[in-house]
Amino acid sequence: MNAGIPLYYFLVLAALMFFTGIYGFLTRRNLITILMSVELILNSVNINMLAFNRYLYPHKLEGFFFSLFIIAVAAAEAAVAIAIIINIYRRFTTINVEDVNEMKY
Amino acid sequence: MTLNQLMFVLFGLMITVFGILTVTSRRILRAAVYLLFVLVSTAGLYFMLNYQFLAAVQLTLYAGGIVVLIIFSILLTSHINQKFEPVGLKKSIFSALAAVAGAIVTIVTILDFQFSATTEAAREIDMRVIGLSLLSTERDGYVLPFEVISILLIAAMIAAIVVAKKGGPKKTISDN
C-alpha cells in the first residue's frame, strides 16, 4: 500500500500537522479549541511512530503499540479535560482562558 | 503518479487544509467538524501503512468518541451561532512566525537525515499477534503498559465523574 511513497513524505506531513496544532494552541482563547489543537498534535506524533515502524523496523512492534497506548491516553485526557471544562463553565459561565484567572497570584 | 501517491496526496492535502481550518475557523462547531475530517484522513494514512487495526481504532475512538464528546461539550458551553472575535494581529503574526520557523527547522532536519532501513523481513501485525503481545511477558510483550493503561483509564473515568458531578452549595456541619 505504501509503495512509491518515501518515508520523508509521512514525516513532513506529520511535522506540518504538529505545527498547525502549535499555532492553534498559541492563538486560541477558548478551552475547547485548545483541546482540539492538542488532539492534532497527538495525532501527528502517531503518524510519525507508525511510519517509522513500517519503514525502518518492519519486524518489530514498538511503534504500533506506542500509538495504541497514545490513543488510549489521549482518550483519557480528553474525558478528564472536558469534565474540568464543564465544571469551569458552571462556576464562571465562560470557558475563555483570559476570564478564568481566579487562582492567579 | 501511481494510485498510492494519488491517495497520499489526497489525504495529505485534506489533513493540511482542514488542520489549518480547525485552528483558524471562527465558528467553534465548524472547527470541530474540520477536526473530524482531519482524524478520518489520518485513519486513511494508517490504512495506507497497512495498520488496519489501528485505523479502525482511530475511526471508532477518535472520530466516533472524542469528536462526539467535544461536540457535546461545545453544545453545552457555547452558543451555536457565536463567532469568536478575530485573533489580535500581533499575536497571530508571532504565533505563525513561531510555528513556521519550527516547521522549517524540523523539515530541513528531517530531509537532511539519512534513515537506514533494516533488511529483515517484514512482520504482519494481525489481530492474533496484537492479542498475544498485549498479554505476554516475553520478548515483544506489553503486559505491563497494558495493565498500567487499564488503571489509568479507570482513574480517568472516576475522575471525570467526580469532577463533573453536579455540586450544589456546600453543606456546613451545623446543617445536620
Chai-1 contact restraints between the chains, C-beta under 6 A:
chainA,res_idxA,chainB,res_idxB,connection_type,confidence,min_distance_angstrom,max_distance_angstrom,comment,restraint_id
A,M1,B,M48,contact,1.0,0.0,6.0,A-B,restraint_1
A,M1,B,N50,contact,1.0,0.0,6.0,A-B,restraint_2
A,N2,B,M48,contact,1.0,0.0,6.0,A-B,restraint_3
A,N2,B,L49,contact,1.0,0.0,6.0,A-B,restraint_4
A,A3,B,N4,contact,1.0,0.0,6.0,A-B,restraint_5
A,G4,B,T2,contact,1.0,0.0,6.0,A-B,restraint_6
A,G4,B,N4,contact,1.0,0.0,6.0,A-B,restraint_7
A,G4,B,Q5,contact,1.0,0.0,6.0,A-B,restraint_8
A,I5,B,N4,contact,1.0,0.0,6.0,A-B,restraint_9
A,I5,B,F8,contact,1.0,0.0,6.0,A-B,restraint_10
A,L7,B,F115,contact,1.0,0.0,6.0,A-B,restraint_11
A,L11,B,I110,contact,1.0,0.0,6.0,A-B,restraint_12
A,V12,B,I107,contact,1.0,0.0,6.0,A-B,restraint_13
A,L13,B,G12,contact,1.0,0.0,6.0,A-B,restraint_14
A,A15,B,A103,contact,1.0,0.0,6.0,A-B,restraint_15
A,A15,B,T106,contact,1.0,0.0,6.0,A-B,restraint_16
A,A15,B,I107,contact,1.0,0.0,6.0,A-B,restraint_17
A,L16,B,T16,contact,1.0,0.0,6.0,A-B,restraint_18
A,M17,B,I15,contact,1.0,0.0,6.0,A-B,restraint_19
A,M17,B,G19,contact,1.0,0.0,6.0,A-B,restraint_20
A,F19,B,A99,contact,1.0,0.0,6.0,A-B,restraint_21
A,F19,B,G102,contact,1.0,0.0,6.0,A-B,restraint_22
A,F19,B,A103,contact,1.0,0.0,6.0,A-B,restraint_23
A,T20,B,G19,contact,1.0,0.0,6.0,A-B,restraint_24
A,T20,B,I20,contact,1.0,0.0,6.0,A-B,restraint_25
A,T20,B,V23,contact,1.0,0.0,6.0,A-B,restraint_26
A,I22,B,A99,contact,1.0,0.0,6.0,A-B,restraint_27
A,Y23,B,V23,contact,1.0,0.0,6.0,A-B,restraint_28
A,Y23,B,S95,contact,1.0,0.0,6.0,A-B,restraint_29
A,Y23,B,A99,contact,1.0,0.0,6.0,A-B,restraint_30
A,G24,B,V23,contact,1.0,0.0,6.0,A-B,restraint_31
A,L26,B,S95,contact,1.0,0.0,6.0,A-B,restraint_32
A,T27,B,V87,contact,1.0,0.0,6.0,A-B,restraint_33
A,T27,B,S92,contact,1.0,0.0,6.0,A-B,restraint_34
A,T27,B,S95,contact,1.0,0.0,6.0,A-B,restraint_35
A,I32,B,S73,contact,1.0,0.0,6.0,A-B,restraint_36
A,I32,B,I74,contact,1.0,0.0,6.0,A-B,restraint_37
A,T33,B,A31,contact,1.0,0.0,6.0,A-B,restraint_38
A,M36,B,L35,contact,1.0,0.0,6.0,A-B,restraint_39
A,S37,B,V23,contact,1.0,0.0,6.0,A-B,restraint_40
A,L40,B,G19,contact,1.0,0.0,6.0,A-B,restraint_41
A,N43,B,T42,contact,1.0,0.0,6.0,A-B,restraint_42
A,L50,B,L49,contact,1.0,0.0,6.0,A-B,restraint_43
A,L50,B,Y51,contact,1.0,0.0,6.0,A-B,restraint_44
A,R54,B,L49,contact,1.0,0.0,6.0,A-B,restraint_45
A,L56,B,A117,contact,1.0,0.0,6.0,A-B,restraint_46
A,P58,B,A122,contact,1.0,0.0,6.0,A-B,restraint_47
A,H59,B,E120,contact,1.0,0.0,6.0,A-B,restraint_48
A,H59,B,R123,contact,1.0,0.0,6.0,A-B,restraint_49
A,L61,B,S133,contact,1.0,0.0,6.0,A-B,restraint_50
A,L61,B,D140,contact,1.0,0.0,6.0,A-B,restraint_51
A,F64,B,I125,contact,1.0,0.0,6.0,A-B,restraint_52
A,F65,B,Y142,contact,1.0,0.0,6.0,A-B,restraint_53
A,S67,B,L54,contact,1.0,0.0,6.0,A-B,restraint_54
A,F69,B,P145,contact,1.0,0.0,6.0,A-B,restraint_55
A,F69,B,I149,contact,1.0,0.0,6.0,A-B,restraint_56
A,I71,B,V57,contact,1.0,0.0,6.0,A-B,restraint_57
A,I71,B,L61,contact,1.0,0.0,6.0,A-B,restraint_58
A,A72,B,I149,contact,1.0,0.0,6.0,A-B,restraint_59
A,A75,B,L61,contact,1.0,0.0,6.0,A-B,restraint_60
A,A76,B,L152,contact,1.0,0.0,6.0,A-B,restraint_61
A,A76,B,L153,contact,1.0,0.0,6.0,A-B,restraint_62
A,A76,B,A156,contact,1.0,0.0,6.0,A-B,restraint_63
A,A78,B,I66,contact,1.0,0.0,6.0,A-B,restraint_64
A,A79,B,A156,contact,1.0,0.0,6.0,A-B,restraint_65
A,A79,B,A160,contact,1.0,0.0,6.0,A-B,restraint_66
A,V80,B,A156,contact,1.0,0.0,6.0,A-B,restraint_67
A,V80,B,A159,contact,1.0,0.0,6.0,A-B,restraint_68
A,V80,B,A160,contact,1.0,0.0,6.0,A-B,restraint_69
A,I82,B,L69,contact,1.0,0.0,6.0,A-B,restraint_70
A,I82,B,S73,contact,1.0,0.0,6.0,A-B,restraint_71
A,A83,B,A160,contact,1.0,0.0,6.0,A-B,restraint_72
A,A83,B,V163,contact,1.0,0.0,6.0,A-B,restraint_73
A,A83,B,A164,contact,1.0,0.0,6.0,A-B,restraint_74
A,I84,B,V163,contact,1.0,0.0,6.0,A-B,restraint_75
A,I86,B,A164,contact,1.0,0.0,6.0,A-B,restraint_76
A,N87,B,V163,contact,1.0,0.0,6.0,A-B,restraint_77
A,N87,B,A164,contact,1.0,0.0,6.0,A-B,restraint_78
A,Y89,B,T77,contact,1.0,0.0,6.0,A-B,restraint_79
A,I95,B,T77,contact,1.0,0.0,6.0,A-B,restraint_80
